Amino acid sequence: MEWTVRRLVAIGAAGSLALGITACGSDDSSSNGSSGSGGGVSIETANKISGPAQVESGKFYKAVPTADQQKGGTLKASSAEGFQHLDPGTAYFQGDYIVTSIVHRQLYTYDPADSSKVLPDLATGPAEVSPDGKTVTVKIRDNVKFGPPVNRTVTSDDVKYGIERGLAASVANGYFASYFGDIIGADKAKGGKIKGIETPDKTTIVFKLKAPSGATLSKALVLPLSSPFPREYAEPKDKKTPNPFDQDPTLQAATGPYMIKSYSAGRSLTLVRNPAWNGKASGDPRPAYVDQIDVAIGGDSSVNAREIQNTKGTISLDPAPSDGVARYVKQAPQQITFSALGNRYIALNTKKKPFDDLNVRKAAAAILDRSAMRKQRGGPLVGEIATHFLFPGSPGFDEAGGENGTGADFLASANGNLELAKSYLKKAGFKDGMYKGPKVVFVGDTESPGRETTQVAKNSLAKIGIQVEVKSVKHITMYQKFCQVVKAMESVDGCPNFGWLPDFVDAYPMIAPVLTDKGIQPINMNNPSLFSDPKINAEVEKGGRTADEAQRNQILGQADKDITAQVPAIPWLWDTQSSIQGPGVHGVIATWNSIWDLAYTSLTK
C-alpha cells in the first residue's frame, strides 16, 4: 500500500485498506455509486481526460454527502500496511488522519466536499488574529466532553497541553516548528508548559507569538495537534518512551464521534462510538453514520481491490492499484472516484555527493522519464506531470508559473532529455557528460507502484552513468526508518517515492515543512533532501508571515520557482488519487485528505 506522508502521501495506486460494511437494515441491492458493469470505457479512452474532470461530468462516482444518508452498520476493514502513528500529537500520515480525524476534535475542521470551507469544530467561531499578527485568540465550546476514562468537560488547558506535548521527546511532532514554532517560549519547551500559550478562562486560548505569523498559525489549527489532551491524565504517560498513547491508542480519551476500542499493531483496529460524543449539540458537524469500524491489518492489496468490486458494503481506503483503476474504469465506473491533491517527487540528498552538486541534480532531473513514472501509477487519470512543487488548485500555483511551469529547461521534457542532462554533467566536471563515481543508494518500495517507479528512476539515471543501488522496504518503513530520520539519511542518496499533501489549504504548508530548514529535525522530519538555503528559508518565512492572501501567494509562488531552480527534489506528478468502493456504500471523500472520510460515509438501502 502507498499512503502519503502528510503529510506524506500514500504510495498511492497500490495496497489496500479495504472496508466491508455490515449494514443495519440494508438489502442486497446496489445504489449510489454501486453499479457493477456497464457504462465504462477502456483505460486508453479514459486516460484522454483527467479523472477529476470525469467525476464532475458524471462518468465516475461523485463522492459527496447528501441529505438522504442513513445511520447504522459495522464497517469491516482490511489494511495491507496498517498505520504509522495514531497519537494525534505524532500523526503526520495520510492514512493515520483517517483515524485521528474521527477520534479527536480539532479546533477547526473542513467541509469534506469543499476544503476551502473551514468549519469551527471545538472552536465556537473563527480565530481572531491581532493587526500585528502576533496574537491569535480562539474561544472553545463549553459542552464538549472527553470519553472514557477521563469523562469530563474539555477546557482550554486541555487544548494548551495537547499542543505543548507535541514537543515532548516521546511525541516529537513533525510540523510544530513549521506552524507553532513562533509561540513565545516554544524554543525552550520540551513538552511542558509554554509561556506563550495562555488560558485566561476555561473557554479561551490565546497564542502569543514572537513574530507576525498569526496568519499561518490560525490556519494550522485544523491539524490534529490542536486536539485536546487532559494534562492530569496524559502528562505522566508522555514522560515515557515509547509513548503509551501511540503504542496503545486505546488509552486516548476521545472527543470525536468514535473511540479506539482495541488495537494490535500490524493486526487489527476496532473503533466504536464514543459514549461522550453529543454531536450537533456540541457543534460537531460530522454525522458519524456507521456504528463501528473493524480493521484487519495485512493482506494483499490487489486481491482486496478485486474482491471489493463485487462485494456489497465494502470500500477501500487506499488508492486503487493501477490494474484496478483500469478494471473499475471499464467495468464499474460508478464505484471509482478521483480527487486531485498534492504532489510526488524524488528527494535528492543535497548534503551528500554526488547530489550536493547543483548541476548533477539538474542532470538527474533532465534525464528522468516522468511520463514513464506516471504510467506506472495508471497514466493521466491519476495525475498531471509536474513541473514545480505547488499543484493545480493550490494557492500560489499560478504565481509560480501554473501549468506552464517555472521555465526550468531540465523539467521541460516529460520523457527526459539525454543531451541536456549530459550538458549539465559536463558543467559538473564530467568531461564526456557521463557520471563516473560510486553508486548512489535509493530507498525504494517493495510494493507496486512504488517498486516500479523506483525502477524507472534507476533506469533513467543509468543513461547518464549514475548507477542506483535500491534498498527496497515497505512504504511505511521508507518513511519511519529512512527518509524521515536525519541519521539514516547519511547513508541514503535519494527517496524516489516521496509525496506530500498540504496540511491546510495554503502554499506555505506545501513548501516550509519539506523544502526549508523547518522540516529538518532528528526524527519525524519531512525534508529528506536536507535542503536548507538561507535566502529561500527567509523568503518562505516572509510569505508565511504575510496576512494579505494575494501578497502571500505571490511571495510563496516565487519561492516555489526559486526552489525548483535549486532542484533539491525532482517533481514528477501532481497527484490525483483514485478511490474505490463496492456496491451498497455511499462513500464521501474528504477533499482535504484526498481519501474517504469515515465520519461521512454510510450504507445505502
C-alpha positions as CSV (number, residue, x, y, z in Angstrom):
1,M,0.0,0.0,0.0
2,E,1.2,3.5,-0.6
3,W,-0.2,6.2,1.7
4,T,1.1,9.7,1.6
5,V,3.1,11.4,4.3
6,R,1.2,14.3,5.5
7,R,1.6,15.0,5.1
8,L,3.3,12.1,3.5
9,V,1.4,10.6,0.6
10,A,0.4,7.0,0.4
11,I,2.3,5.2,-2.3
12,G,-1.0,5.5,-4.0
13,A,-2.2,3.1,-6.5
14,A,-1.3,0.1,-4.6
15,G,-2.1,-1.7,-1.4
16,S,-5.5,-1.7,0.1
17,L,-7.3,-0.8,3.3
18,A,-10.4,-2.5,2.2
19,L,-13.6,-1.8,4.2
20,G,-16.5,-4.2,4.4
21,I,-19.7,-2.8,5.8
22,T,-22.3,-4.9,7.6
23,A,-25.5,-2.9,7.2
24,C,-28.2,-2.3,9.6
25,G,-31.5,-2.6,7.7
26,S,-29.7,-2.8,4.3
27,D,-30.6,-5.1,1.5
28,D,-28.7,-6.7,-1.4
29,S,-29.5,-4.0,-3.9
30,S,-26.9,-1.7,-5.3
31,S,-27.3,2.1,-5.2
32,N,-25.4,5.4,-5.1
33,G,-22.2,4.6,-6.9
34,S,-22.6,0.8,-6.6
35,S,-23.2,-0.1,-10.2
36,G,-21.4,-3.1,-11.4
37,S,-20.6,-3.4,-15.0
38,G,-21.8,-1.2,-17.8
39,G,-21.2,2.4,-18.8
40,G,-17.4,2.0,-18.6
41,V,-14.7,2.6,-21.2
42,S,-11.2,1.3,-21.8
43,I,-8.4,2.8,-19.8
44,E,-6.9,4.2,-23.0
45,T,-10.1,6.1,-23.7
46,A,-10.5,7.3,-20.1
47,N,-6.9,8.4,-20.0
48,K,-7.6,11.2,-22.5
49,I,-9.2,13.3,-19.8
50,S,-8.3,13.8,-16.2
51,G,-10.0,11.7,-13.6
52,P,-11.5,14.7,-11.6
53,A,-13.0,16.2,-14.8
54,Q,-14.8,12.9,-15.5
55,V,-16.1,12.8,-11.9
56,E,-17.6,16.2,-12.4
57,S,-19.2,15.1,-15.7
58,G,-20.8,12.1,-14.0
59,K,-18.7,9.5,-15.8
60,F,-17.2,8.4,-12.4
61,Y,-18.7,8.3,-8.9
62,K,-19.1,11.8,-7.3
63,A,-18.3,11.2,-3.7
64,V,-20.1,13.9,-1.9
65,P,-22.5,13.9,1.1
66,T,-26.3,14.0,0.5
67,A,-29.3,14.6,2.8
68,D,-30.7,11.0,2.4
69,Q,-27.8,9.1,4.0
70,Q,-28.7,6.6,6.7
71,K,-27.2,5.7,10.1
72,G,-26.1,2.2,11.3
73,G,-23.9,-0.7,10.5
74,T,-20.4,-2.0,11.2
75,L,-17.5,-1.1,8.9
76,K,-15.4,-4.2,8.2
77,A,-11.9,-3.1,7.1
78,S,-8.7,-4.7,5.9
79,S,-5.4,-2.8,5.6
80,A,-2.4,-4.2,3.7
81,E,0.0,-1.9,5.6
82,G,-1.5,-0.6,8.8
83,F,-0.9,2.8,10.4
84,Q,2.2,4.8,11.3
85,H,1.0,6.8,14.4
86,L,-2.4,7.0,15.9
87,D,-1.4,9.6,18.6
88,P,-2.8,12.9,17.2
89,G,0.4,14.6,18.5
90,T,2.6,12.4,16.4
91,A,0.4,11.6,13.4
92,Y,1.6,13.0,10.2
93,F,0.5,10.5,7.6
94,Q,-2.5,10.5,5.3
95,G,-3.7,7.1,6.5
96,D,-3.3,8.0,10.2
97,Y,-5.5,11.1,9.7
98,I,-8.4,8.8,8.6
99,V,-8.5,7.6,12.2
100,T,-7.3,10.7,14.2
101,S,-9.9,12.9,12.5
102,I,-12.8,10.9,13.8
103,V,-11.4,10.0,17.2
104,H,-10.5,13.6,18.2
105,R,-11.9,17.0,17.6
106,Q,-9.6,19.7,16.5
107,L,-10.2,23.4,16.9
108,Y,-11.3,23.6,13.3
109,T,-12.2,21.1,10.6
110,Y,-13.1,21.2,6.9
111,D,-16.2,20.6,4.9
112,P,-15.4,17.2,3.3
113,A,-16.7,18.3,-0.1
114,D,-15.0,21.7,-0.1
115,S,-11.7,22.1,1.6
116,S,-11.9,25.9,1.1
117,K,-14.6,25.9,3.8
118,V,-13.1,25.8,7.3
119,L,-15.7,24.9,9.9
120,P,-15.4,25.5,13.7
121,D,-15.1,22.2,15.5
122,L,-14.0,22.5,19.1
123,A,-13.9,26.3,18.5
124,T,-17.1,28.4,18.6
125,G,-16.1,30.7,15.6
126,P,-13.1,31.9,13.6
127,A,-9.8,32.6,15.2
128,E,-9.1,36.3,15.9
129,V,-5.7,37.5,14.7
130,S,-4.4,40.8,16.0
131,P,-3.5,43.5,13.5
132,D,0.2,43.0,14.2
133,G,-0.1,39.2,13.5
134,K,1.4,38.3,16.9
135,T,-1.7,37.3,18.9
136,V,-4.2,34.6,18.0
137,T,-7.3,34.1,20.2
138,V,-9.8,31.2,20.0
139,K,-12.9,30.6,22.0
140,I,-13.9,27.0,22.5
141,R,-17.2,25.3,23.3
142,D,-18.2,24.6,26.9
143,N,-20.1,21.4,26.4
144,V,-17.6,19.0,24.7
145,K,-16.6,16.0,26.8
146,F,-13.8,13.5,26.9
147,G,-14.8,9.9,26.6
148,P,-13.6,7.1,28.9
149,P,-11.5,7.0,31.0
150,V,-11.5,10.8,31.7
151,N,-15.2,11.6,31.3
152,R,-15.2,15.3,32.0
153,T,-15.7,18.6,30.1
154,V,-12.9,19.8,27.8
155,T,-11.3,23.1,28.8
156,S,-8.9,25.5,27.1
157,D,-6.0,24.0,29.2
158,D,-6.6,20.6,27.5
159,V,-6.0,22.3,24.1
160,K,-3.0,24.0,25.5
161,Y,-1.5,20.8,26.8
162,G,-2.4,19.0,23.5
163,I,-0.1,21.4,21.7
164,E,2.6,21.6,24.4
165,R,3.0,17.8,24.4
166,G,4.0,18.0,20.7
167,L,7.5,19.0,21.9
168,A,7.8,16.0,24.3
169,A,10.6,13.7,23.2
170,S,8.1,10.8,23.1
171,V,5.8,12.7,20.8
172,A,8.2,14.6,18.5
173,N,5.5,16.3,16.4
174,G,6.7,16.7,12.8
175,Y,5.2,20.1,12.0
176,F,5.4,22.0,15.3
177,A,8.4,24.0,14.1
178,S,6.7,25.0,10.8
179,Y,3.5,26.3,12.2
180,F,3.8,26.7,16.0
181,G,7.5,27.4,16.4
182,D,7.0,31.2,16.8
183,I,5.0,30.8,20.0
184,I,6.9,32.6,22.8
185,G,8.8,30.1,24.8
186,A,8.3,27.2,22.4
187,D,12.0,27.2,21.6
188,K,12.9,26.2,25.1
189,A,10.0,23.8,25.8
190,K,10.3,20.1,25.9
191,G,6.8,19.0,26.4
192,G,6.0,21.2,29.5
193,K,4.2,24.5,29.7
194,I,4.8,27.1,27.0
195,K,4.7,30.7,28.2
196,G,3.1,32.0,25.0
197,I,0.0,29.8,25.2
198,E,-2.4,31.5,27.7
199,T,-5.7,30.3,29.0
200,P,-7.4,33.3,30.8
201,D,-10.5,31.2,31.3
202,K,-11.8,27.7,30.7
203,T,-13.1,28.5,27.2
204,T,-10.4,30.9,25.9
205,I,-7.0,30.1,24.5
206,V,-4.5,32.8,23.4
207,F,-1.3,32.3,21.4
208,K,1.4,35.0,21.8
209,L,3.9,35.0,19.0
210,K,7.5,36.4,18.8
211,A,7.0,37.0,15.1
212,P,3.9,38.1,13.0
213,S,3.0,34.6,11.9
214,G,-0.6,34.6,13.2
215,A,-2.0,34.2,9.7
216,T,-0.2,30.8,9.4
217,L,-0.8,29.6,13.0
218,S,-4.5,30.3,12.7
219,K,-4.7,28.2,9.5
220,A,-2.8,25.3,11.2
221,L,-5.4,24.9,13.9
222,V,-7.2,22.4,11.7
223,L,-4.3,20.0,12.5
224,P,-4.5,17.1,15.0
225,L,-2.1,18.8,17.3
226,S,-4.9,21.1,18.3
227,S,-6.8,18.1,19.7
228,P,-7.4,18.4,23.5
229,F,-5.4,16.2,25.8
230,P,-6.2,16.1,29.5
231,R,-3.0,17.3,31.3
232,E,-3.6,15.4,34.6
233,Y,-4.1,12.1,32.8
234,A,-1.7,12.4,29.9
235,E,1.4,14.2,31.3
236,P,2.7,11.3,33.4
237,K,2.4,8.9,30.4
238,D,4.0,11.4,28.0
239,K,7.2,11.2,30.0
240,K,7.6,7.6,29.0
241,T,9.4,6.4,25.8
242,P,7.9,4.9,23.7
243,N,4.8,6.9,24.3
244,P,1.9,4.8,25.7
245,F,-0.7,6.7,23.7
246,D,1.0,5.8,20.4
247,Q,1.8,2.2,21.5
248,D,-1.7,1.6,22.9
249,P,-4.1,4.2,21.4
250,T,-7.0,2.7,23.4
251,L,-5.6,4.8,26.3
252,Q,-6.5,8.0,24.5
253,A,-9.5,9.9,25.8
254,A,-11.6,10.6,22.7
255,T,-13.6,13.8,22.0
256,G,-14.8,12.8,18.4
257,P,-17.6,10.5,17.4
258,Y,-15.5,7.4,17.7
259,M,-13.1,5.9,20.2
260,I,-10.5,3.2,19.8
261,K,-11.7,0.1,21.5
262,S,-8.8,-2.2,20.5
263,Y,-5.5,-2.0,18.6
264,S,-2.9,-4.6,17.7
265,A,-0.2,-3.1,15.6
266,G,0.1,-5.0,12.3
267,R,-3.1,-7.0,13.0
268,S,-6.3,-5.1,13.8
269,L,-8.0,-1.9,14.9
270,T,-11.6,-1.5,16.2
271,L,-13.4,1.8,16.6
272,V,-16.7,2.1,18.3
273,R,-19.0,5.1,19.1
274,N,-17.7,7.4,21.8
275,P,-20.4,7.5,24.5
276,A,-19.5,11.0,25.5
277,W,-20.0,12.5,22.0
278,N,-23.1,14.5,21.6
279,G,-22.8,15.6,18.0
280,K,-24.7,18.6,16.9
281,A,-25.5,19.6,20.5
282,S,-21.8,20.4,20.9
283,G,-21.4,21.9,17.4
284,D,-19.8,18.8,15.7
285,P,-20.7,18.9,12.0
286,R,-19.8,15.3,11.4
287,P,-22.8,12.9,11.1
288,A,-20.9,9.7,12.0
289,Y,-23.2,7.3,10.3
290,V,-21.7,3.9,11.0
291,D,-21.7,2.4,14.5
292,Q,-18.4,0.5,14.4
293,I,-15.3,0.1,12.3
294,D,-13.3,-3.1,12.3
295,V,-9.9,-3.0,10.5
296,A,-8.0,-6.2,9.8
297,I,-4.4,-5.2,9.1
298,G,-2.4,-7.2,6.5
299,G,-3.4,-9.0,3.3
300,D,-2.8,-8.5,-0.4
301,S,-3.8,-5.2,-2.0
302,S,-4.6,-6.4,-5.4
303,V,-6.8,-9.2,-4.1
304,N,-8.7,-6.8,-1.9
305,A,-9.4,-4.5,-4.8
306,R,-10.8,-7.4,-6.9
307,E,-13.0,-8.5,-4.0
308,I,-14.3,-5.0,-3.3
309,Q,-15.7,-4.6,-6.9
310,N,-18.5,-7.2,-6.4
311,T,-18.8,-7.4,-2.6
312,K,-21.7,-5.5,-1.1
313,G,-20.8,-3.0,1.6
314,T,-17.1,-2.8,1.0
315,I,-14.8,0.2,0.5
316,S,-11.1,0.7,0.1
317,L,-9.3,3.5,2.0
318,D,-6.3,3.3,-0.3
319,P,-5.8,4.4,-3.8
320,A,-6.7,1.7,-6.3
321,P,-3.9,-0.5,-7.7
322,S,-3.1,0.5,-11.3
323,D,-4.6,-2.7,-12.7
324,G,-7.7,-2.0,-10.5
325,V,-8.0,1.5,-12.0
326,A,-8.3,0.1,-15.5
327,R,-10.8,-2.6,-14.4
328,Y,-13.1,-0.2,-12.4
329,V,-13.0,2.4,-15.2
330,K,-14.2,-0.3,-17.7
331,Q,-16.4,-2.4,-15.5
332,A,-17.6,-0.3,-12.6
333,P,-17.2,3.4,-13.3
334,Q,-19.7,4.4,-10.6
335,Q,-17.5,2.6,-8.0
336,I,-14.4,4.7,-8.6
337,T,-13.7,8.3,-8.0
338,F,-10.7,10.6,-8.4
339,S,-9.6,13.6,-6.3
340,A,-6.6,15.8,-7.1
341,L,-4.4,16.9,-4.2
342,G,-0.6,17.2,-3.5
343,N,2.5,16.1,-5.4
344,R,5.1,13.4,-5.8
345,Y,8.8,13.8,-6.2
346,I,12.2,12.2,-5.9
347,A,14.0,13.7,-3.0
348,L,17.8,14.1,-3.6
349,N,20.1,14.3,-0.6
350,T,21.8,17.7,-1.1
351,K,24.3,17.0,1.7
352,K,26.0,14.0,0.0
353,K,27.9,13.5,-3.2
354,P,27.0,13.5,-6.0
355,F,23.7,15.4,-5.4
356,D,25.4,18.1,-3.4
357,D,26.3,19.5,-6.8
358,L,23.5,21.6,-8.4
359,N,24.5,20.6,-11.9
360,V,24.3,16.9,-11.1
361,R,20.8,17.4,-9.7
362,K,19.8,19.3,-12.8
363,A,21.2,16.4,-14.9
364,A,19.2,13.9,-12.9
365,A,16.0,16.0,-13.4
366,A,16.7,16.4,-17.1
367,I,17.1,12.6,-17.7
368,L,14.2,11.4,-15.6
369,D,11.4,9.9,-17.6
370,R,8.5,11.4,-15.7
371,S,6.0,10.2,-18.2
372,A,7.1,6.6,-17.5
373,M,6.9,7.3,-13.8
374,R,3.3,8.3,-14.2
375,K,2.5,5.4,-16.4
376,Q,3.4,3.0,-13.6
377,R,0.6,4.6,-11.5
378,G,-2.1,4.4,-14.1
379,G,-1.5,7.3,-16.6
380,P,-3.1,10.7,-17.0
381,L,-6.2,9.6,-15.0
382,V,-4.0,9.6,-11.8
383,G,-2.3,13.0,-12.3
384,E,-0.6,15.6,-14.4
385,I,3.2,15.6,-14.9
386,A,4.6,18.2,-12.5
387,T,7.0,21.0,-13.4
388,H,7.2,22.5,-9.9
389,F,6.0,21.8,-6.4
390,L,2.8,23.7,-5.9
391,F,-0.1,21.7,-7.5
392,P,-3.1,22.9,-9.6
393,G,-5.7,24.5,-7.4
394,S,-3.2,25.3,-4.7
395,P,-2.8,29.0,-3.7
396,G,0.4,30.3,-5.3
397,F,0.2,27.8,-8.2
398,D,-0.5,30.4,-10.9
399,E,2.1,32.8,-9.4
400,A,4.7,30.0,-9.7
401,G,4.1,29.5,-13.4
402,G,0.9,27.4,-13.4
403,E,0.6,24.7,-15.9
404,N,3.4,26.1,-18.0
405,G,5.9,25.7,-15.2
406,T,8.7,27.9,-14.0
407,G,10.7,27.8,-17.2
408,A,13.3,25.4,-15.9
409,D,14.8,23.6,-19.0
410,F,15.6,20.5,-17.1
411,L,11.9,19.9,-16.5
412,A,10.8,20.8,-20.0
413,S,10.7,17.2,-21.4
414,A,8.4,14.7,-19.7
415,N,10.3,11.9,-21.3
416,G,13.8,13.0,-20.4
417,N,16.4,14.8,-22.4
418,L,19.7,13.0,-22.7
419,E,21.8,15.7,-24.4
420,L,20.6,18.3,-21.9
421,A,21.4,16.0,-19.0
422,K,24.9,15.4,-20.3
423,S,25.5,19.1,-20.7
424,Y,24.8,19.6,-17.0
425,L,27.2,16.8,-16.1
426,K,29.9,18.5,-18.2
427,K,29.3,21.6,-16.1
428,A,29.7,19.4,-13.0
429,G,33.2,18.4,-14.3
430,F,32.4,15.2,-16.1
431,K,34.1,15.9,-19.5
432,D,32.2,13.4,-21.6
433,G,28.9,14.2,-19.9
434,M,28.7,10.8,-18.2
435,Y,28.9,10.4,-14.4
436,K,31.8,8.5,-13.0
437,G,31.7,7.8,-9.4
438,P,30.3,5.5,-6.7
439,K,26.8,4.0,-6.8
440,V,24.0,6.0,-5.2
441,V,21.6,4.5,-2.8
442,F,17.8,5.0,-3.2
443,V,15.3,3.7,-0.7
444,G,12.6,2.0,-2.8
445,D,9.3,0.2,-2.2
446,T,8.5,-3.5,-2.0
447,E,5.0,-2.9,-3.3
448,S,3.5,-1.6,-6.5
449,P,3.6,1.0,-7.9
450,G,6.4,2.4,-5.8
451,R,8.5,-0.6,-6.8
452,E,8.1,0.1,-10.5
453,T,8.5,3.9,-10.2
454,T,11.8,3.3,-8.4
455,Q,12.9,1.1,-11.3
456,V,12.1,3.8,-13.8
457,A,14.2,6.3,-11.8
458,K,17.0,3.8,-11.7
459,N,16.9,3.1,-15.4
460,S,16.7,6.8,-16.2
461,L,19.8,7.7,-14.2
462,A,21.7,4.8,-15.7
463,K,21.5,6.6,-19.0
464,I,24.0,9.2,-17.7
465,G,26.2,6.7,-15.8
466,I,24.6,7.1,-12.4
467,Q,24.2,3.6,-11.1
468,V,21.5,3.2,-8.4
469,E,21.5,0.6,-5.7
470,V,17.9,0.1,-4.5
471,K,17.2,-0.7,-0.8
472,S,13.6,-2.0,-1.0
473,V,11.5,-1.7,2.1
474,K,7.8,-1.4,2.9
475,H,6.5,2.1,2.1
476,I,5.8,2.9,5.8
477,T,9.4,1.7,6.7
478,M,10.8,4.0,4.0
479,Y,9.4,6.9,5.9
480,Q,9.8,5.8,9.5
481,K,13.3,4.3,9.3
482,F,15.0,6.2,6.5
483,C,13.6,9.2,4.7
484,Q,12.2,10.8,7.9
485,V,15.4,10.2,10.0
486,V,18.4,12.5,9.7
487,K,20.9,10.0,10.8
488,A,19.6,7.4,8.4
489,M,19.9,9.8,5.5
490,E,23.7,9.8,6.0
491,S,23.7,6.6,4.0
492,V,20.9,7.4,1.6
493,D,21.1,9.5,-1.6
494,G,17.5,9.6,-2.6
495,C,13.9,8.8,-1.8
496,P,12.1,8.2,-5.1
497,N,8.6,7.8,-3.7
498,F,8.2,10.8,-1.5
499,G,4.8,12.5,-1.8
500,W,3.2,15.4,0.1
501,L,-0.3,16.7,0.8
502,P,-0.9,20.2,2.2
503,D,-1.5,20.4,6.0
504,F,-4.1,23.1,5.2
505,V,-5.3,25.0,2.2
506,D,-2.3,27.3,1.6
507,A,1.0,27.4,-0.3
508,Y,3.1,27.6,2.9
509,P,2.5,24.0,4.1
510,M,3.4,22.7,0.6
511,I,6.9,24.3,1.0
512,A,8.0,25.1,4.5
513,P,7.8,21.6,6.1
514,V,9.5,19.8,3.2
515,L,11.9,22.2,1.4
516,T,13.2,24.5,4.1
517,D,15.1,24.2,7.5
518,K,11.7,23.9,9.2
519,G,11.4,20.3,8.0
520,I,14.8,19.2,9.4
521,Q,14.8,17.5,12.8
522,P,16.3,14.3,14.1
523,I,13.2,12.1,13.7
524,N,9.8,12.6,12.1
525,M,11.3,15.1,9.7
526,N,9.9,15.8,6.3
527,N,12.8,17.2,4.4
528,P,14.8,14.1,3.2
529,S,16.7,16.4,0.7
530,L,18.1,18.1,3.8
531,F,17.8,21.2,1.7
532,S,18.3,24.5,3.6
533,D,19.0,27.7,1.6
534,P,19.1,30.8,3.9
535,K,17.7,33.1,1.2
536,I,14.9,30.7,0.4
537,N,14.2,30.0,4.1
538,A,13.8,33.7,4.6
539,E,11.6,34.1,1.5
540,V,9.3,31.3,2.6
541,E,9.0,32.7,6.2
542,K,8.2,36.1,4.7
543,G,5.3,34.5,2.8
544,G,4.2,32.7,5.9
545,R,4.0,35.9,7.9
546,T,2.0,37.8,5.2
547,A,-1.7,38.0,6.0
548,D,-2.8,39.5,2.7
549,E,-3.7,36.5,0.6
550,A,-2.7,37.9,-2.8
551,Q,0.7,39.1,-1.5
552,R,1.2,35.8,0.4
553,N,0.5,33.8,-2.8
554,Q,2.9,36.0,-4.8
555,I,5.8,35.5,-2.4
556,L,5.3,31.8,-1.9
557,G,4.8,31.3,-5.7
558,Q,8.2,33.0,-6.2
559,A,9.6,30.7,-3.5
560,D,8.4,27.7,-5.5
561,K,10.2,29.0,-8.6
562,D,13.4,29.6,-6.6
563,I,13.3,26.1,-5.0
564,T,12.6,24.4,-8.3
565,A,15.7,26.1,-9.7
566,Q,17.8,24.6,-7.0
567,V,16.4,21.0,-7.6
568,P,16.5,19.7,-4.1
569,A,14.0,17.2,-5.5
570,I,12.6,16.3,-8.8
571,P,8.8,16.9,-9.0
572,W,7.2,14.3,-11.3
573,L,3.5,14.2,-10.5
574,W,0.7,16.5,-9.5
575,D,-1.3,13.8,-7.8
576,T,-4.8,12.6,-8.4
577,Q,-5.8,9.8,-6.0
578,S,-8.2,7.1,-7.1
579,S,-10.6,5.6,-4.5
580,I,-12.8,2.6,-4.9
581,Q,-15.8,1.1,-3.2
582,G,-18.1,-1.9,-3.6
583,P,-21.9,-1.9,-4.0
584,G,-24.1,-0.7,-1.2
585,V,-22.0,2.1,0.0
586,H,-22.3,5.9,0.0
587,G,-18.6,6.9,0.2
588,V,-17.7,10.5,0.8
589,I,-14.2,11.8,0.0
590,A,-12.5,14.2,2.4
591,T,-11.1,16.6,-0.2
592,W,-8.6,17.9,2.4
593,N,-7.1,14.4,2.7
594,S,-8.0,13.0,-0.8
595,I,-9.3,9.8,0.7
596,W,-12.6,8.5,2.1
597,D,-14.0,10.3,5.2
598,L,-15.4,7.6,7.6
599,A,-17.4,10.2,9.6
600,Y,-19.5,11.0,6.4
601,T,-19.5,7.6,4.7
602,S,-22.7,5.5,5.1
603,L,-24.5,2.4,3.8
604,T,-27.2,2.5,1.2
605,K,-30.6,0.7,1.3
